[in-house]
Amino acid sequence: MNRRDRGRDGEDAAWEYLRRRGYRLRERNLRTRLGEIDLVVERGETIVFVEVRSRRGARFGTAFESVGPRKRERIARLAAQYLARERLEGRRARFDVVAVEWQDAGPNVDHLENAFEVPE
């Protein structure tokens, strides 16, 4: 499995995990000139911007550690752009990271809600 396939499969596993927990999909692979957000989902009144990290192991650090300050800032800018475009500025929003670790038995999914905050 190459990196692109593992990433796509990781997003599939993450979405299936979230779907089973009552999330509703708004966007997948939301792309703008600023970059991409893997999943935009909704649960209740909260819009959730999800970064999916798919890994074969923790050799290069955990999936959660791999979402550094630059990536968080880029996701925050994309999120603000999305909320404005969809006229959702007043809605509660948060940033989650879903880590998918591939093991012999299949994917192991770990979901970190409110993984980071963006200073205003």
C-alpha positions as CSV (number, residue, x, y, z in Angstrom):
1,M,0.0,0.0,0.0
2,N,1.5,3.3,-1.0
3,R,1.3,6.5,1.0
4,R,-1.7,8.0,-1.0
5,D,-3.7,4.8,-0.7
6,R,-3.0,4.5,3.0
7,G,-4.1,8.2,3.5
8,R,-7.3,7.6,1.6
9,D,-8.0,4.4,3.5
10,G,-7.2,6.2,6.7
11,E,-9.8,8.9,5.9
12,D,-12.3,6.1,5.1
13,A,-11.7,4.5,8.5
14,A,-11.9,7.8,10.3
15,W,-15.2,8.7,8.6
16,E,-16.7,5.3,9.4
17,Y,-15.6,5.7,13.0
18,L,-17.2,9.1,13.3
19,R,-20.3,8.1,11.4
20,R,-20.9,5.3,13.9
21,R,-20.7,7.9,16.7
22,G,-23.4,10.1,15.3
23,Y,-21.5,12.6,13.2
24,R,-22.9,13.9,9.9
25,L,-20.6,14.5,7.0
26,R,-20.6,18.1,5.5
27,E,-17.4,18.0,3.4
28,R,-14.7,15.5,2.6
29,N,-11.3,16.7,1.3
30,L,-12.3,20.4,1.4
31,R,-9.8,22.1,-0.9
32,T,-9.1,25.8,-1.4
33,R,-6.1,27.7,-2.5
34,L,-5.1,27.7,1.2
35,G,-4.9,23.9,1.5
36,E,-7.1,21.1,2.5
37,I,-9.2,19.9,5.4
38,D,-9.7,16.1,5.5
39,L,-13.2,16.0,6.9
40,V,-15.8,18.6,8.0
41,V,-18.4,17.0,10.1
42,E,-21.3,18.1,12.3
43,R,-22.5,16.7,15.6
44,G,-25.4,18.5,17.1
45,E,-24.8,22.2,16.7
46,T,-21.0,21.9,16.5
47,I,-19.0,22.0,13.3
48,V,-15.9,19.8,13.6
49,F,-12.8,20.2,11.4
50,V,-11.0,16.9,11.4
51,E,-7.4,16.3,10.4
52,V,-6.8,12.6,9.7
53,R,-3.4,11.1,10.3
54,S,-2.7,7.7,9.0
55,R,0.4,5.8,10.2
56,R,2.0,2.4,10.1
57,G,3.7,2.9,13.5
58,A,5.1,5.5,15.8
59,R,8.6,5.4,14.5
60,F,8.5,9.1,13.5
61,G,6.3,10.2,16.4
62,T,2.6,9.9,17.1
63,A,0.0,11.0,14.6
64,F,-1.1,13.6,17.1
65,E,2.4,15.0,17.4
66,S,2.6,15.3,13.6
67,V,0.0,18.2,13.6
68,G,2.4,21.0,14.3
69,P,1.8,24.7,14.6
70,R,1.9,25.5,10.9
71,K,-0.6,22.8,10.1
72,R,-2.9,24.0,12.9
73,E,-2.7,27.6,11.6
74,R,-3.5,26.5,8.1
75,I,-6.5,24.4,9.2
76,A,-7.8,27.3,11.3
77,R,-7.6,29.7,8.3
78,L,-9.4,27.2,6.1
79,A,-12.0,26.7,8.8
80,A,-12.7,30.4,9.1
81,Q,-13.0,30.7,5.3
82,Y,-15.4,27.7,5.3
83,L,-17.6,29.1,8.1
84,A,-17.8,32.5,6.4
85,R,-18.6,31.0,3.0
86,E,-21.4,28.8,4.5
87,R,-22.6,31.6,6.7
88,L,-22.0,29.6,9.9
89,E,-19.8,32.1,11.8
90,G,-22.1,32.0,14.8
91,R,-21.9,28.2,15.1
92,R,-19.7,26.5,17.7
93,A,-16.6,24.9,16.0
94,R,-13.7,22.8,17.1
95,F,-10.6,21.0,15.7
96,D,-10.2,17.3,16.1
97,V,-7.5,14.9,15.1
98,V,-8.2,11.3,14.2
99,A,-5.2,9.0,14.2
100,V,-5.5,5.8,12.2
101,E,-2.7,3.3,13.0
102,W,-2.5,0.4,10.6
103,Q,-1.9,-3.0,12.2
104,D,-2.0,-6.5,10.8
105,A,-5.6,-6.9,12.1
106,G,-6.7,-3.6,10.4
107,P,-7.0,0.0,11.4
108,N,-6.9,1.2,15.0
109,V,-8.7,4.5,15.3
110,D,-8.0,7.0,18.0
111,H,-10.1,10.3,18.2
112,L,-8.8,13.3,20.0
113,E,-11.6,15.9,20.4
114,N,-10.5,19.6,20.8
115,A,-7.0,18.6,19.7
116,F,-6.0,22.2,19.5
117,E,-7.3,25.7,19.9
118,V,-6.5,28.7,17.7
119,P,-5.5,31.9,19.5
120,E,-7.7,34.8,18.4
